[in-house]
């Protein structure tokens, strides 16, 4: 019985005709994804690690960038705004609060650690990670602008707009950046 199952699998194995290089790339993708996910959980969901990041001031720097850039976007769109620390609001709304989870650390760490564990030359990884971080921050600014505008027009749907804008903007960008890396720079050394 076991031999019959083994024979059936060998005859109909979908991976049989895939080259060893492609198998390695697929495995590297899977391993990179899970390692990136592990480090993302470590940096975003373990309170001791989060407190270390917060005490370093990195979150304050990123929060200031997000609040001031979102406020500038809203002003360019013609909205009168008020901001203070982690709070930003369009006048006549309750506003939004930029907490640690809103700053994009989860998206940034998922992107960075995936690229770090992929094939590729170190100097390409350095500039690509920097470019990817800037793109992700830019998309996060667009996301927070959309949330504030959505709140202005229908305050009851602020959570809904937040919950839709995040996966629609951030995760496709991360996937695109990963796939572009793999196709352009992530080849194993020969």
N, C-alpha and C positions, 0 to 999 in steps of 0.2 A: 504494500500500500504506500509506504513512504517513498519507495523507489519510483512508483508511478507518478506521484505528486512531483517528485524531483524531475522526472523526465518531462512532464507536462510543462513545468516552469522553465526548463532549459529550452524547450521548443518554442514557447510563447513568451519568452522573457523580453519585455519592451526595451530593456537596457542592453540587450545582446549586441546590437549593431552600433552602439554609441562608442566613440573612441575613448581611450583611456584618458586623454587630455580633457575631453569634455566631461567625463565622469569626475575627474579631479576638480574641475571648475564648479560643477554642480555641488559637490561635497563642500568645497571651500565656501560657496555661497551659503549653504545651509549652516555650516559651522559659524561663519561670520555673522549671520543673522542671529543665531542663538547666543553667541558671545556678546554681540551688541545689545541684545535684549537683556541679558544678565546684567551688564554694566549700567544700562539704562535704569533698571529696577534698583540697583545698588545706589545710584546717584540721585534717584528721585523718590524712592519709597522707604529708605532706611533712615529713620529720624536722626541718628547720630551722624551720618554722612551729610545729610541735608543741613544740619546745624553747622557743620564744618564749612560747607560751601557758603552758607549765609554769613558766617563770621569772617570769611575771607573778603567780603565786599563785592564779589563778582555779581551776586544777585542785585545789589544796589546799583551797580554800573549798568547792567542790562535793563533794570527797571527804569532808570533815568532815561536811557536811550529810547525805550518803548513809549514811555509817557510823553516825553518831549516830541518825539517824531509823530506819534499819533495825534497829539495836540496840533502840531503844525499842519498835518494832513486835514484835520477837521477845520482849522482856520482857513486853509486854502479852498475848502469846499463851501466856505461861507458861514460856518457855525461859530457861535460865540462860546468859548470854553472857559473852564476853570480847572486848574490842577494844583495839587498840593501833595508832595511825597508820592505815595502809591495810589492816590485817587485822581481820577480824571472824569470830568463830566461836561456834557454840553449843557449850557444854561437851560433850566426848566426840566431837567431830568435828574434821576437819582444818581447817575454816574456809575462808573465801574472802578473796581479795586484790583490792582495788579499784584496778585499774590505769587508766591514761588512757582506754583504750577502753571501760571499764565505766562511766564517769562520764556517758555520754550526750551527749557533745559532737557526735557524728555526728548524732544525732536532733535535737538542739537547732539545729545549724547548718542542717540540711536544712529544718526548719520555718521558721526565721527568714529565711533568704535567699529561700525561696519567697514568703513574704508580702511581703518588701521589693520583689520584682520584679513583684508583682501590681498590678492597678489598685486604687485606694482612697485615701482621705484619710490624710494622714500621722498626724494625731492618733488616728485609729482604728487604724492600724498599730501605734502605740506601745503603747497599752493592750492590744491583742490579742496582740502579741508577748510582753509581760510575762505576761499570763494564760496563754498557750500554754506559755511556759517553765516556769511554776509547775506546770501540769498535767503536762508531760513529766517534770519532776523527781519529782512525786508518783507517777506511774506507774513511774518507775525505782526508787523506793523500794519500791513493791509488788513489782516484779520481783525486786529483790535479796532481799526477804523470802521470796518463793517459792523462790528458789534455795537460801537457807540452810535453810529447812524441808525442802525436797527432799533436801538433803544429809544432814540429820539422819536421815531415814527410809531413805535408800538412797544412801550415799556414792559408790557406783560410777556412779550416774546423774547426778552433779552437772553434768557437761558437757552431757548430753542435756537436763536441765531448763533449763540456761542457754540452750542453742541453741533451745529451743522457746519459753521465756518471752519472750525478746527480740522475735522477730517477731510473736508473738501479741498482746503488749501494746503495743509501741511503734509499730509501723508502722500499724496500724489507727487509733490515736489521731492520728497525724500526718495521715493521709488524711482523717479526719473533720474535723480542724481546718482543713485546706486547703479542703475542700468547703464547710464552713460559712462560711469567709471569702468564698469566691467567690459563694456564694448570697446572703449578707447584706450584705457590704461591698465586694466586689471588682468593682463595676460601673464601666465606663469613664465618665468625665465626659461629660456631654452638651453 
